[in-house]
């Protein structure tokens, strides 16, 4: 049997289990796994062949190709947990699991782990107890030997007691081992809820994403005496009166003084709103230079903004990973004009998704996104879009590379932009109190 989980496509996030020596995959009717209406999927696209206890994936010579873990294949031995993509990066994506078989890292699924735990406990509890036989043997020997009967009987009883204690210790240790195995494999734990929403099928061009969202973009700034206007960050409308940005941007405009305002992109400075309240994430660490806390915040304005962005669904957020296209729309510091702002559109790719400790984790906890779009200081608070034009993150920071150099006979530092940028996944905003 093989279990197939739809990660992306019309059928996501459903799960099917199929049996048989051959599983045909394609867009035409009659396949064991039919992917009708999926772009790029051939009528007869690929097949799964059972060989022994495993399966082989075979591409049937399709132009768009078949990929396993992002590598194009013609024939591939399936390991439990492999991710198969049909017809390139925009096509449907499937995870293949072989119940009972370990994956590439030697892990087994929950059902198999439960069977292992159950077998260990039963085996420990059913070990042969030789106590009664030992007692009977010693008693019989004592009767035959007459004068030594009492002594041998005493020895037999002591050995019996020791055997009983040993058996009890072995059962206890076996139960402890079974409990450890159950803890490590997740037996008894609450399973993670299935992702909400679906994954879109239409992929947008960068120009389409820009045109659709440029009116939802704002410079976060302040009015100073003498009709001077300053700017510090980017923000974007998620509700008619609510703007998303970074926590450090909220702190920056508060420190700047003056009257806090936001100015709409491409409005010639004519569309401005007064900031009336704001909130940072309660877990944000403003004095920590590392990006290891939720740097997201909310700003409430006076009035009603004309355009808002579309937030990615939970299913989209859990499906993102290295290599995905991303798009950033904001106001880089050197070209930011707080009086009459005009946004810069940037494109890049996701390089890595981690938890705040920088370590790989499960999809629902991978809230720190590394990307390589060439952002600058004023891009803090910029929306990060996926290929479907939905916001998946808030850009938060970039790191610079430094090198020592001699300029005019004096030692100085040359600062160059690195490829390492950090964004905070958009669902972190759920932890920000309403301003």
ChimeraX attribute file (.defattr): number of C-alpha atoms within 10 A of each C-alpha:
attribute: neighborCount
match mode: 1-to-1
recipient: residues
	/A:1	16
	/A:2	18
	/A:3	17
	/A:4	20
	/A:5	19
	/A:6	19
	/A:7	24
	/A:8	23
	/A:9	21
	/A:10	17
	/A:11	19
	/A:12	19
	/A:13	18
	/A:14	12
	/A:15	13
	/A:16	10
	/A:17	13
	/A:18	13
	/A:19	11
	/A:20	11
	/A:21	13
	/A:22	16
	/A:23	18
	/A:24	18
	/A:25	24
	/A:26	23
	/A:27	19
	/A:28	16
	/A:29	13
	/A:30	12
	/A:31	17
	/A:32	15
	/A:33	18
	/A:34	18
	/A:35	21
	/A:36	15
	/A:37	13
	/A:38	19
	/A:39	18
	/A:40	18
	/A:41	26
	/A:42	22
	/A:43	18
	/A:44	19
	/A:45	25
	/A:46	25
	/A:47	21
	/A:48	22
	/A:49	18
	/A:50	19
	/A:51	11
	/A:52	7
	/A:53	9
	/A:54	17
	/A:55	23
	/A:56	15
	/A:57	23
	/A:58	18
	/A:59	21
	/A:60	17
	/A:61	13
	/A:62	17
	/A:63	12
	/A:64	16
	/A:65	21
	/A:66	26
	/A:67	21
	/A:68	21
	/A:69	12
	/A:70	14
	/A:71	11
	/A:72	18
	/A:73	15
	/A:74	15
	/A:75	16
	/A:76	15
	/A:77	16
	/A:78	22
	/A:79	18
	/A:80	25
	/A:81	23
	/A:82	17
	/A:83	20
	/A:84	25
	/A:85	23
	/A:86	27
	/A:87	21
	/A:88	19
	/A:89	14
	/A:90	19
	/A:91	20
	/A:92	24
	/A:93	22
	/A:94	24
	/A:95	19
	/A:96	19
	/A:97	23
	/A:98	22
	/A:99	17
	/A:100	17
	/A:101	17
	/A:102	16
	/A:103	17
	/A:104	12
	/A:105	9
	/A:106	8
	/A:107	15
	/A:108	20
	/A:109	18
	/A:110	15
	/A:111	12
	/A:112	16
	/A:113	19
	/A:114	19
	/A:115	11
	/A:116	14
	/A:117	20
	/A:118	13
	/A:119	13
	/A:120	17
	/A:121	18
	/A:122	13
	/A:123	12
	/A:124	18
	/A:125	16
	/A:126	9
	/A:127	11
	/A:128	8
	/A:129	12
	/A:130	12
	/A:131	17
	/A:132	11
	/A:133	11
	/A:134	15
	/A:135	20
	/A:136	14
	/A:137	12
	/A:138	21
	/A:139	18
	/A:140	13
	/A:141	16
	/A:142	19
	/A:143	14
	/A:144	10
	/A:145	11
	/A:146	9
	/A:147	10
	/A:148	12
	/A:149	16
	/A:150	14
	/A:151	11
	/A:152	18
	/A:153	20
	/A:154	15
	/A:155	13
	/A:156	21
	/A:157	17
	/A:158	13
	/A:159	16
	/A:160	20
	/A:161	14
	/A:162	13
	/A:163	16
	/A:164	16
	/A:165	12
	/A:166	12
	/A:167	19
	/A:168	14
	/A:169	12
	/A:170	15
	/A:171	19
	/A:172	15
	/A:173	13
	/A:174	18
	/A:175	18
	/A:176	13
	/A:177	15
	/A:178	20
	/A:179	16
	/A:180	14
	/A:181	17
	/A:182	19
	/A:183	12
	/A:184	10
	/A:185	19
	/A:186	15
	/A:187	17
	/A:188	9
	/A:189	9
	/A:190	7
	/A:191	8
	/A:192	7
	/A:193	7
	/A:194	11
	/A:195	16
	/A:196	13
	/A:197	13
	/A:198	18
	/A:199	22
	/A:200	19
	/A:201	17
	/A:202	13
	/A:203	14
	/A:204	14
	/A:205	11
	/A:206	21
	/A:207	9
	/A:208	12
	/A:209	21
	/A:210	20
	/A:211	9
	/A:212	15
	/A:213	20
	/A:214	22
	/A:215	20
	/A:216	21
	/A:217	30
	/A:218	33
	/A:219	32
	/A:220	29
	/A:221	28
	/A:222	23
	/A:223	20
	/A:224	14
	/A:225	8
	/A:226	6
	/A:227	6
	/A:228	11
	/A:229	17
	/A:230	19
	/A:231	25
	/A:232	23
	/A:233	28
	/A:234	34
	/A:235	31
	/A:236	31
	/A:237	27
	/A:238	19
	/A:239	17
	/A:240	16
	/A:241	17
	/A:242	23
	/A:243	26
	/A:244	26
	/A:245	29
	/A:246	31
	/A:247	26
	/A:248	21
	/A:249	25
	/A:250	23
	/A:251	15
	/A:252	16
	/A:253	20
	/A:254	15
	/A:255	9
	/A:256	16
	/A:257	12
	/A:258	16
	/A:259	16
	/A:260	22
	/A:261	22
	/A:262	27
	/A:263	26
	/A:264	29
	/A:265	27
	/A:266	16
	/A:267	15
	/A:268	14
	/A:269	16
	/A:270	12
	/A:271	15
	/A:272	20
	/A:273	20
	/A:274	17
	/A:275	21
	/A:276	14
	/A:277	15
	/A:278	21
	/A:279	18
	/A:280	26
	/A:281	21
	/A:282	15
	/A:283	13
	/A:284	19
	/A:285	16
	/A:286	14
	/A:287	6
	/A:288	9
	/A:289	7
	/A:290	11
	/A:291	20
	/A:292	15
	/A:293	18
	/A:294	25
	/A:295	29
	/A:296	33
	/A:297	31
	/A:298	26
	/A:299	25
	/A:300	21
	/A:301	21
	/A:302	15
	/A:303	14
	/A:304	12
	/A:305	20
	/A:306	13
	/A:307	16
	/A:308	20
	/A:309	20
	/A:310	16
	/A:311	18
	/A:312	22
	/A:313	19
	/A:314	18
	/A:315	21
	/A:316	22
	/A:317	24
	/A:318	17
	/A:319	15
	/A:320	18
	/A:321	18
	/A:322	14
	/A:323	14
	/A:324	17
	/A:325	20
	/A:326	23
	/A:327	25
	/A:328	27
	/A:329	26
	/A:330	31
	/A:331	32
	/A:332	22
	/A:333	17
	/A:334	9
	/A:335	13
	/A:336	23
	/A:337	18
	/A:338	26
	/A:339	21
	/A:340	16
	/A:341	22
	/A:342	22
	/A:343	25
	/A:344	16
	/A:345	19
	/A:346	17
	/A:347	17
	/A:348	17
	/A:349	17
	/A:350	22
	/A:351	17
	/A:352	19
	/A:353	25
	/A:354	18
	/A:355	18
	/A:356	19
	/A:357	12
	/A:358	14
	/A:359	11
	/A:360	14
	/A:361	14
	/A:362	11
	/A:363	16
	/A:364	17
	/A:365	14
	/A:366	22
	/A:367	24
	/A:368	27
	/A:369	26
	/A:370	23
	/A:371	28
	/A:372	18
	/A:373	23
	/A:374	18
	/A:375	29
	/A:376	18
	/A:377	17
	/A:378	22
	/A:379	29
	/A:380	29
	/A:381	36
	/A:382	31
	/A:383	32
	/A:384	26
	/A:385	26
	/A:386	25
	/A:387	19
	/A:388	21
	/A:389	25
	/A:390	21
	/A:391	26
	/A:392	27
	/A:393	29
	/A:394	32
	/A:395	31
	/A:396	27
	/A:397	22
	/A:398	23
	/A:399	13
	/A:400	12
	/A:401	12
	/A:402	12
	/A:403	9
	/A:404	10
	/A:405	12
	/A:406	10
	/A:407	10
	/A:408	7
	/A:409	7
	/A:410	7
	/A:411	10
	/A:412	12
	/A:413	12
	/A:414	13
	/A:415	11
	/A:416	11
	/A:417	14
	/A:418	13
	/A:419	16
	/A:420	17
	/A:421	22
	/A:422	23
	/A:423	29
	/A:424	28
	/A:425	23
	/A:426	23
	/A:427	20
	/A:428	17
	/A:429	22
	/A:430	11
	/A:431	14
	/A:432	20
	/A:433	13
	/A:434	15
	/A:435	14
